[in-house]
Amino acid sequence: MGTLEPNHPASIQDLKVTIHSSTLISPSQQNSQTPKPIFLSNIDKVLNFNVQTVHFFPPNPEFPLEVVAARLKKAIEKLVMVPYDFLAGKLILNHQSGRQEIECNGPGVGFVVASADITMEEIGDLVYPNPAYRELIIQRLDDVEGDQPLCIFQVTSFKCGGFVLGTSANHVLFDGMSFKHFLENLASQAFEDKPLATVPCNNRRLLAARSPPQVTFPHPELLKLKLPIGEELANLEFEAEQEDLEFKIMNLSPDDVSFLKEKAKTSIGTEMIKTGTLETPKITSFNVVATHIWRCKALSRDVENNADRVSTILFSVDIRSRLRPPLPLSYSGNAVLPAYASAKCSELEHEPFSKLVAMVSEGSGRMNNDYARSSIDWGEIYQGFPDGEFLISSWWKLGFDEVVYPWGKSSYGCPVVYHRKDIILLFPEIGGASSANNGVNVLVALPPKELEKFQSLFHKFLK
């Protein structure tokens, strides 16, 4: 149970990428349905950093690079023209409100065409988070003066005929769900005669704070920052603590996930009677996997008196369906908030697994309309950001590999990873995201001694 992916020390480190062209795509029409400029919610404003993804496609003789690049460029032109004109924008400061906004009349969307002098097979296991993937999405356009694009696409062909679509987008533009909808729309417009798959809802004032703000709950998952007067949170850059980290990819197979679910169910009745709890916790795949990781991460810490230490896990919850009235599922901005669970490490080691799963389930269930609105209002009063021992960032069920392009589905898609010990990444197995019973890969980066203990606990708790 719980197989360990190899570290691939011999993985190719230079993809030998050559850039052939780079252009900027700008909107040529105005969208009357999109506010100008784009308001950024209190969720958006703390996410001013870039996220890169890569999406690999196998060879398709009917779609050589020239055709793919032309289709994608035309599709982006259609999308930037009206429904996603904010992608071509730039971040500006509204001096009257003191808030950052997206001015849609920006530099445009970057579009790059490149080739790699290797085959896709030479890369090896695509799941392995190869640092060389950074060659597959350019970070900045050197020939652009002034503001860099908020969004860049790069199409890179391989010698075998396969190719990869790399994307770099400022997180203020999308969350995982809205980016999935964007990819579906990109794919639809790459066909000759298809309508948009989903018409995006670009009204971000739907997540504006109430006036006056009403913080009706304590929010231990959020940390207040004392900033100099006039200093904007969005102008700060938070760097990860520099440490010597090693990383491992550990796999939980479908059988492992089922085992964890059964493990949670076996003691749940006894625990409910013991505690007098009436509500049954939700034993979902995510909840049991998150709990399993939480135990391993907390108990692997190399600190004195670790048993008495309180550990807090953070994980994102999509609030679209939890608000009243609900947000449109097509909401194009960020609609996720951090949920949390906290426990002493001694509890994480000795309490029944079902009780720990119930804590994670409670953390998710806490995120109803009132709590979410209180959290948004908190961000109106205070400058701050999520605070916990670590965050689980889940790309597991987003379903990027379900998107159908004219040349077919991607064989694999994943973020370009920057290793941090306070973020543990969940991502699907190759070809697995569309399956209801798929397993999950867990990427962990820790100091060597802690990583060794994490691995040991990871396997121990699967028995």
Secondary structure, 3 states (H helix, E strand, C coil): CCCEECCCCCCCCCCCEEEEEEEEECCCCCCCCCCCCEECCCCHHHCCCEEEEEEEECCCCCCCHHHHHHHHHHHHHHHHHCCCHHHHCEEEEECCCCEEEEECCCCCEEEEEEEECCCHHHHCCCCCCCHHHHHHCCCCCCCCCCCCCCEEEEEEECCCCCEEEEEEEECCCCCHHHHHHHHHHHHHHHCCCCCCCCCCECCHHHHCCCCCCCCCCCCCCEEECCCCCCCCHHHCCCCCCCCCCEEEEEEECHHHHHHHHHHHHHCHHHHHHHHCCCCCCCCCHHHHHHHHHHHHHHHCCCCCCHHHCEEEEEEEEECCCCCCCCCCCCECCCCEEEEEEEEEHHHHHHCCHHHHHHHHHHHHHCCCHHHHHHHHHHHHHCCEEECCCEEEEECCCCCHHHCCECCECCCEEEECCCCCCCEEEEEECCCCCCCCCCCEEEEEEECHHHHHHHHHHHHHCCC
